[in-house]
Amino acid sequence: MLYYLLYPLAKYWSAFYVFKYSTFRAIYAALTAVLVTFLIGKFVINKLNKMKASQPIREDGPKTHQLKTGTPTMGGIIIIIAVLFSVLMWAKLDNGFILLSLFTFVFFAVLGGLDDYIKLVKKNSKGLSIKVKLIGQILGAGAIIAFLFFNPVHAGLATHIKIPLVKFPVNLGVLYFVFVAVVIIGWSNAVNFTDGLDGLATGSLLFTTLALAVVIYVVGHIKFSEYLKIVYVPEASELVIFCAAIVGACLGFLWYNSHPAQVFMGDVGSLPLGAVLGLFSVLVKLELLIVLIGGIFVMEAFSVLIQITSFRLFKKRVFKMAPLHHHFELKGMPESKIVIRFWIVAILIALASLSLLKLR
C-alpha cells in the first residue's frame, strides 16, 4: 500500500525512490510486524485468557507439561495479524506471487483456527479429525495448483524440479502438481508437529525463513541468479517482503512464547506458516532445497512418520514419544535446553544449505 502512495512521489523528491527496492521495504516490513506483535500481543493474550482458550494437556505426555495447564493457545492470531498488516503495508499487491501467498496464508489460518476452536469448545486435544484436516489441506493445495497450472512459474521449467548438487533439472510432468501438494501439505504439518515446546517452532521458523529470504532474493535478482546459474524468477523478489514480515512476527511473538510461555501458537499459526514456506519453495523453483534449509522441521515430521510406521508394522516404538523433541524430554533433558539446541541445529542447517546455491 505504501509503495503506491509514496513511490510516485519520487519524481518530486528522490528520497522516495528507495520504495522501489524490495530490500528496503523488507526491512521495514520486519520492523512493522515486530511493532504490531508488541502492540496487540498483550491484548490478544488477555482476551484468550478471559475466554479460557487453553488447550487440554495430554496425560500421556511429559509430566512437566502439566504445569502448562491454563496457558492460552491460538496465539498464532498475533502472528497472522502482524504478517497480514505488514505485507499489505509494504508489498506490491498487484504481484501474483504475493496474492497467492496471501490466499494460502489466510486459507490455512482459517483451517488451523477451526481446528483450535474445536479443541477449545470440546476440550479435546485432537481437534479436527485427521481426515477432515487433510481434506481441507488438499483443497487449499488444489487451489494453489490451479493457479500454477494456468500461471506457470517459469514457462520453460513449469513442471521441473531442481535437485541440489545436480546441474540439470528433472521434469516430473503431470506428477509435478502432486509433488506441489505434498510439499505444501507436508510443510504445513511439519511446522505443526514442531510446535510442541515453548519457543521451539517460533525460533526455528525465524531462522529458516531468514535463510529462505536470502534464497528468494537471489532467485529474484537477475545478476545473482545468472552468476549462480539458478532459475531467475522476476516476481520472486517481492516475496522477500513476505518472508521479512514472518521473521518480524516470529521475533515479536517469541517475546510472549519463550519459556515459560504466556501463550501457545496453536494450529492457527503453525499451519499457515508451514504452508507458505512450502509455497515459497515452489514459486522460486527450489522445492528440494527447503528440505535442507528447514531440516529441523523435516526431522520432526520424519520422527512422527517413523514412530507410526514402526508401531503399526512391528508394534514397537523407535522413540519414547514423537515428535522428536518429546523423546528428549522423556529422557530427562530440560525443555529450555532442548529448544536452544534445536535452534542451534536450525541455524547450522540453514547456513550449510545456503552454500548449495553455488555448489554443483
N, C-alpha and C positions, 0 to 999 in steps of 0.2 A: 504493500500500500504506500509506504513512504517513498519507494522508488518512483512511483508515478507522480507523486506530489512534489518531490524535491529534485529529482534528476533533470527535469525540464528547465529548472532554474539555472542550470549550468551555463546557459547562454548569457545570463546576466551576471553570474558570479561563478568563476571557475572552480571554487571550493566544492560546489555541489557535484562536480564531475566524479568524485570518489564513489558516489552511489552506483556508478556503473559497475564497479568491481564486486564480485561475489565475496571475495575475501574480506573486504571492508564490512559488508553487510552481515557476513557470517559472525564476525567478532561481536557486533552489536546484537545479533540475534541471540548469541550465547548469553551476553550480559542481560538482555531483556528477559530471557527465560529464567535466569537466576533471580532477578528482581521480582518477577511475578510469583515465583515459589515462596519467596520471603514475605510478600505482601498478602498472599492468600493462604499460606500454609497453616498458620495457627488457627485461622478462621475455619478452614475445612476440617482440621483435626477436632476442634471443639464441637462442630456440627456432628461429626461421626460419633464422637463420644456421647453426645446427647441422644443420638439415635440408637445407642448401644450397638453400633455396627462393628461388632467384634466377631471374628471367625472362631468357631469351636476348635479347640486344640485336640489333635489326635492323641488318644490314650496310649497307642502302641508306639508313639514316637519317643524321642529323648525326654527324660523326666524334667530336664531344665526348661523345656518349652512350656511346662505348666505355669511357670512364672509369667509367661506372656499372656495369660488369660485376661481378657478385657481390653487388650490393645486393639484399637480400631483398624480395620482393613479398608480397602477401597481408597487408600491414599494415592493410588495412581491417578485419581481425578486431578490432583495437584499438577502432576506431570502433563496430563492431557491438556489442561487449560493453558499451562505455561508454553508448551510446544506450539499449540494452535495459535495462540495470540502472537507469539514471536514470529512464526512463519508468515502469518497473514500481514504482519507489520513490515517485514524485511525482504520477503521473497517476491519474485516476479510471478504474479498469479495467472499470467497467460501462458506459463510454461507447462507443457503437457505432463512432464515428469512430476512437477510439484502438485498438480491437480490429482494425478493418480496416487501419489504418496499421501495426500490429504484424505482421499477416499479410503485408502487402505487403513490408515491410522484411525479414522473415525469408525469404520465398519468393525474392525477388530476390537476397538474400545467399547462399542455398544455390545458386542458379543461377550466380552470379558465382564462388562458391567452387569449384564443379565445373569451371568454365572455367579458373580459375587452377591447379587441381590437375592438369588435363590438360597445361597448359603446363609445369608443373614436372616431372611424371613423364616426359613425352615430349620435354621440352626443345624444344617447338615454340611459337614466339611467337604462333601463330594460335589455339591453344586449341580450344574447341568450334567446329564449323563454323558459318558464318553461319546456315544453315538450322536447325540444331538449337537454336542460341541463340534465334532468332526464334520457333520453336515454343514454347520454354519461356516466353518473354516473353508470347506470345499466351495461353498457358494461365493465367499469372498475371493478366493483364489481364482474361481471361474470368471468372475467379473474382470479381474486383472488380466487373465489370459486372453479374454475377448479384446481388451484394449491392445495388448501386444500383437494379437493376430492382425488386427486392422491397422495398427500403427507400429510396424516393426522397428525395434530399437536401431538397427543398422541393416539397411537393405541387403547388403552382401553377406551378412552374418546373422540373419534373423533367427535361425534355428541352430546355430553353432554354439559350442561352449569352449572356453579356453582352459586348458589343463596346465597348472603351474609346472614350470621347467620343461614344457613341451612347446616347440616352436609353432606348430600348426594347430589350428582349431579343429574340433571334431563336430561333424554335423550329425545331430540326433534326429533330424527330420520332424515328423509329427510328434514323436516321443518327447521332443523338447518341451512341449506345453505341459505334459505330465510331469516332467522334471521341474518346471517352474512351480507347479502346485506343491510338489514335495518340498522344494526349497522354502517357500513361504510358510506353509503349514508347519514344516519341521522346525523352522526358526521361531515361530510363534510359540510352539510348545517347549522348545529348548530353554528359552528365557523364562517361561512359566515354571519349569522344573527347577531352575536355578534360584528362583525367588523363595528361599526357604529359611534364610538366616538374615539377621539384621545387617543391611547394607551390602549383602553379597551380590545380588543381581544388579543393584543400583550402581555400585562401584565398578563392577565388571563391564556393565553397559557403557559407562563413561569412557573407559579405556578403549574398548572395542570400537565404539562409534567414532572416537577421535582418530584412531588409526584408519578406519574406513573413510573418514572425511578426507584424509590425505590421499588415499587411493582415488577417490571420486574427483578430487581437484586435478590430479594428474591426468586422469582419463578425459576430463573436460577441457584440458589445456592442449591446444594443437601442437605446440612446440615440445612440451614434455612427453606427450604421447608418441610423437614421431621419434624422439630421442630414445625412448624406452621400447619402441616398437610394439606398442599395445594399441588396441582399438581406440579410436578417437570418437567420443560421443558428445557432440556440441552442446546439447541441452543439459548434460550432466552437471556442469559447474554450478547450476542453481541448487542442486541437491546438497551442496556443501552447507548451505544455509539451514536446511532441514536438519542435517547432522549436528550443526552447531547448536541449534535450538534444543535438541535432545541432550547434548552434552551439558548445556547450561541448566536444563530442567533437572537432570540427574544430579548434578552438583548441588543445586539448591535443595532437592529432595533428600539428599544424603544428610543434610543438616538435621532432619527430623527422623530419618530412617537408620542412622548409625546407632550402634549398640550403647545403651538399651533403647530400642526403637520406640518412638512415640506413635508411630503409625506404620502399617504394612502396605506394600504396593498393591497387592491383590491382582486378580486377573485383568481388571480394567486397565491396569498399567502394563503388565507383562506381555499380554497377548498382542496389543498393537505395536509395542516397541520391538518385539521379536519379528513381527510380520513386516514392518517397514525395513528392518535390517536386511531381511531376505529379499525384499523388493529392490532395495538399492543395489544389491549384488547382481540382480538380474538386469537392471537397467543399464549398468555400466559394463555388462558382459564379462564379469569376473565372479561367476556363480560359485566356483570351487575355491577361489582364494579366500572367501569369507569363512569357509570351513576352518582355515588355518588362523585367520585373524581373530575369529571368535571361538577359538579352540576350547575355552573354558566352558562355554555353553554346550558345545558338541560333546565334551567329556561328560557333563552332567546328564545329557539326554541319552547317551550310549550306556551309561551306568544303569539307567532305568530299563532300557531295552534288554541289556544283558541279564539283569535280575529277573525280568518277566520271562524271558526265553528259557533261562536255566531252571526256573521253578516249574514252568509248565512241562518241560521236556524231562527233567531229571529230579524234580521235587526237591531241589537243593538251591540255596541262595548263595550267590557269589559274594555279596556284600551283606553286612549286618542289617543295612537298610539302604534303600535307594530313594532319591538321588544320592550321589557320592558324598556330598557334604554331611549327610546324616550318618553315613558309615563312620566318618571320622569322629563325629560327636559321640556315637555309641562306643567308640574305642577310648573315650575319655579326654579327647582334645578339647580345650576351651573354645567356645564359639568365636570369640574375637580373634583368636589365633588362626582358626580355620579361614575366616573371612580375609584377614590380612594376607595370608599365604596364597589364597586363591587370587587375590588382587595382584600379587607379585607375579604369579604364573600368567595371568591375563596380560600383564604389561610385557613380559618377556616374549610371549607367543605373538602378540601384536607387532612388536618391534622386529622379531625374526621374520615374520610374514611379509613385512614391507620390503625386505631385501629381495624377495622373489620377483618383485616388479622388474628388476634388472637382470636377474639370473635367467639363463636359458639352458 
